[in-house]
């Protein structure tokens, strides 16, 4: 393969997705292709290059040495193609190409989150721009930005990682909740004893590490550990667990009298939401336009 055609680029994108997913079967949903079609495309790529790219067997999927080399080369090529598309759009005075954004789950009910508004303003400026919005954990978002798979990320990042720029956006209020049927649900607020709260079965949200950071909860019994907010809410609604949720997210069940906050006077905390970008990556016109719209929303413009 000397001349790189659109078909070659398509095969390389398929190869990269299969590699990122860790196998043919795992890539089916990401590519929206069946196993047979993926196998055919991978075989076509190997035939065009004249090299073996991967091994499949009892030990699972793995790239050959040549496959690893091609992956790195494909990554550089595909990023260059995307930069070229963006540059051409800029020359023509257009916002084009792709904008990949990573965000944590369930920010949509937060009035402080202006992501939807910013995307709407951006698409109004350019119908040709392709938006890729991915819901991930903070660690996954940081990794995605560092690995150039995401242009920017938004979430409650607790630490800072080298190579990233962190910009404060807003503070999200979170409180401890129990569900209807829980022993504390029917008690008056002043009757909830702090010592009894500390001994309850608690559902921990993996990346927030509340029990380590909130001193009053060090004696909680972690009865479940999850990574998605909906899972926390589900376990709270079982009436058997207490857990932290953002106040904006819990309001739906509060209004239905299915949840209540426990000792908000002592157990209210805040998660700092920040925007991250990669230090050594030039910000595209699309990313700059999105950031301007996002900051404008935060400033009430």
C-alpha positions in Angstrom: 0.0 0.0 0.0 1.9 3.0 -1.3 -0.9 5.4 -2.2 -3.3 5.9 0.7 -6.9 5.9 -0.5 -10.2 6.7 1.3 -10.7 2.9 1.5 -7.3 2.5 3.1 -8.2 5.1 5.7 -11.4 3.3 6.4 -9.6 0.0 6.9 -7.1 1.7 9.2 -9.9 3.2 11.3 -11.5 -0.3 11.6 -8.1 -1.7 12.6 -7.6 1.0 15.3 -11.1 0.5 16.7 -10.6 -3.3 16.9 -7.2 -2.7 18.7 -8.7 -0.1 21.1 -11.6 -2.5 21.9 -9.3 -5.5 22.5 -10.8 -7.8 19.8 -13.1 -8.4 17.0 -16.2 -9.3 19.0 -15.7 -6.4 21.4 -15.5 -4.0 18.4 -18.9 -5.0 16.9 -21.0 -2.4 18.7 -18.4 0.4 18.3 -18.2 -0.2 14.6 -21.8 -1.2 14.1 -20.6 -4.2 12.1 -21.0 -7.9 12.5 -18.1 -10.2 13.2 -17.9 -11.5 9.7 -17.6 -8.1 8.2 -14.9 -7.0 10.6 -12.9 -10.2 9.9 -13.2 -9.5 6.2 -11.9 -5.9 6.5 -9.0 -6.9 8.8 -8.1 -9.6 6.3 -8.2 -7.0 3.5 -5.9 -4.7 5.4 -3.4 -7.5 6.1 -3.5 -8.5 2.4 -2.9 -4.9 1.2 0.0 -4.5 3.6 1.4 -8.0 3.3 1.9 -8.4 7.0 0.2 -10.2 9.9 -1.4 -7.7 12.2 -2.9 -9.7 15.0 -3.4 -13.1 16.5 -6.7 -14.6 17.7 -7.0 -17.8 19.7 -7.5 -19.3 23.2 -5.3 -16.6 24.7 -7.5 -13.9 23.2 -6.7 -11.1 20.9 -3.2 -9.6 20.6 -1.4 -7.4 18.1 1.8 -8.7 16.5 4.9 -6.6 16.7 4.1 -5.3 13.2 0.5 -4.7 14.4 1.8 -2.5 17.2 3.9 -0.5 14.8 1.0 -0.1 12.4 -1.2 1.0 15.3 1.2 3.9 16.2 1.5 4.9 12.5 -2.2 4.8 12.0 -2.8 6.9 15.0 -0.5 9.6 13.7 -2.0 9.4 10.2 -5.6 9.6 11.3 -4.9 12.5 13.6 -3.1 14.3 10.8 -6.1 13.7 8.5 -8.4 15.1 11.1 -6.1 18.2 11.6 -6.1 18.6 7.8 -9.9 18.5 7.6 -10.1 21.1 10.4 -7.4 23.3 8.8 -9.3 23.3 5.4 -12.4 24.3 7.3 -10.6 27.2 8.9 -9.2 28.4 5.6 -12.7 28.4 4.2 -13.9 30.2 7.3 -15.9 27.1 8.5 -16.0 25.0 11.7 -15.7 21.5 10.5 -14.2 18.1 11.4 -14.9 16.3 14.6 -15.1 17.5 18.2 -14.7 14.7 20.8 -15.9 15.6 24.3 -15.8 13.4 27.4 -18.1 14.1 30.3 -19.2 12.2 33.5 -22.7 10.8 33.7 -25.9 12.6 34.7 -24.8 16.2 34.5 -27.9 17.0 32.3 -30.1 17.9 35.4 -27.5 20.4 36.7 -28.4 24.0 35.9 -24.8 24.9 36.2 -23.8 22.5 33.3 -24.1 24.3 30.0 -22.9 21.5 27.8 -26.1 21.1 25.8 -26.4 24.9 25.3 -22.8 25.1 24.1 -23.3 22.2 21.7 -26.4 23.9 20.3 -24.6 27.2 19.8 -21.8 25.3 18.1 -24.0 23.4 15.7 -25.8 26.6 14.9 -22.5 27.9 13.6 -21.7 24.8 11.6 -23.9 22.0 10.4 -20.8 20.2 9.0 -19.2 19.7 12.4 -19.4 16.1 13.8 -19.9 16.0 17.6 -18.8 12.9 19.6 -20.0 13.1 23.2 -18.8 10.2 25.4 -19.9 9.4 28.9 -17.0 8.2 31.0 -15.4 8.2 34.5 -13.0 11.0 35.3 -10.0 8.7 35.0 -11.2 7.5 31.5 -11.7 11.1 30.4 -8.2 12.1 31.5 -6.8 9.1 29.7 -8.8 9.9 26.6 -7.5 13.5 26.5 -3.9 12.4 27.1 -4.2 9.7 24.4 -5.7 12.3 22.0 -8.9 10.4 21.7 -10.8 13.3 23.2 -10.3 17.0 22.5 -11.5 18.0 26.0 -13.1 16.6 29.1 -15.5 17.8 31.9 -15.8 16.2 35.3 -14.9 16.2 39.0 -11.2 15.5 38.7 -9.8 15.1 42.2 -6.1 15.2 41.3 -4.0 16.7 38.5 -2.1 14.6 35.9 1.0 15.8 34.0 0.3 16.9 30.5 -3.2 18.3 31.2 -4.5 21.8 31.8 -7.3 22.0 34.4 -9.8 24.9 34.4 -12.4 25.4 37.1 -16.0 25.4 35.9 -18.4 25.1 38.9 -19.0 23.3 42.2 -21.6 20.5 42.4 -23.5 20.1 45.7 -23.8 16.5 46.9 -25.7 15.1 49.9 -26.2 11.8 51.7 -29.6 10.2 50.9 -31.7 7.2 52.0 -34.7 5.8 50.3 -38.3 5.1 51.4 -38.3 2.0 53.5 -34.9 2.7 55.1 -35.0 2.8 59.0 -34.0 6.5 58.9 -36.4 7.7 56.2 -39.4 8.3 58.6 -37.4 10.1 61.3 -37.5 13.9 61.8 -34.3 15.6 60.6 -33.2 16.4 64.2 -33.8 12.8 65.3 -31.2 11.4 62.9 -28.2 10.6 65.1 -24.8 11.1 63.5 -23.4 8.0 65.1 -26.1 5.9 63.7 -25.5 7.3 60.2 -21.9 6.3 60.4 -22.8 2.6 61.0 -25.1 2.2 58.0 -24.7 0.1 54.8 -23.2 2.6 52.3 -23.0 2.5 48.5 -19.7 4.0 47.4 -19.3 5.6 44.1 -15.9 4.3 43.0 -14.2 7.4 41.7 -15.5 9.9 44.4 -13.9 8.1 47.4 -16.3 9.8 49.9 -15.5 7.5 52.8 -11.8 8.4 52.6 -12.4 12.2 52.3 -15.4 12.9 54.5 -14.2 12.3 58.1 -17.7 11.8 59.6 -18.2 8.7 57.4 -15.0 6.8 58.2 -17.1 4.2 60.1 -19.5 3.5 57.3 -19.9 -0.1 56.2 -19.4 -0.2 52.4 -22.1 -2.6 51.3 -21.8 -1.9 47.5 -19.3 -0.1 45.2 -20.4 1.2 41.8 -19.2 3.6 39.2 -22.4 5.1 37.8 -24.8 7.5 39.4 -27.9 5.6 38.3 -26.6 2.5 40.1 -26.1 4.6 43.3 -29.7 5.9 43.0 -31.1 2.4 42.4 -29.4 1.0 45.5 -30.6 3.9 47.6 -34.2 3.4 46.4 -33.9 -0.3 47.5 -34.3 1.1 51.1 -31.2 -0.8 52.2 -28.4 1.6 51.5 -27.4 5.2 52.0 -25.3 7.0 49.4 -24.2 10.3 48.0 -25.9 11.9 45.1 -25.8 15.4 43.6 -28.7 17.4 44.9 -29.9 18.3 41.3 -30.0 14.6 40.4 -31.9 13.5 43.6 -34.7 16.1 43.2 -36.7 13.8 41.0 -37.1 11.2 43.8 -37.3 13.9 46.5 -40.4 15.3 44.9 -42.0 11.9 44.8 -41.1 11.3 48.5 -38.9 8.3 47.6 -35.7 9.8 48.9 -34.6 12.1 51.6 -31.4 13.9 52.5 -29.7 12.9 55.8 -28.2 15.6 58.0 -27.5 18.1 55.2 -26.3 20.5 57.9 -23.3 18.2 58.5 -23.1 15.9 55.5 -23.3 18.3 52.5 -20.2 18.4 50.4 -19.1 19.7 47.0 -17.4 18.2 44.0 -15.3 20.6 41.9 -16.0 20.3 38.2 -13.2 21.2 35.9 -12.5 21.4 32.2 -9.4 19.6 30.9 -7.4 19.9 27.7 -4.0 18.6 26.7 -1.1 21.0 27.1 0.8 20.2 23.9 -2.3 19.9 21.7 -3.3 22.9 19.6 -6.9 23.8 20.3 -9.0 23.5 17.1 -11.4 26.2 16.0 -14.3 23.9 16.9 -12.9 23.3 20.4 -12.4 27.0 20.9 -15.9 27.8 19.8 -17.3 25.2 22.2 -15.2 26.5 25.1 -16.3 30.1 24.4 -20.0 29.0 24.4 -19.4 26.9 27.6 -17.7 29.8 29.4 -20.4 32.2 28.2 -23.1 30.0 29.7 -21.2 29.8 33.0 -21.0 33.6 33.0 -24.7 34.0 32.2 -24.2 35.3 28.7 
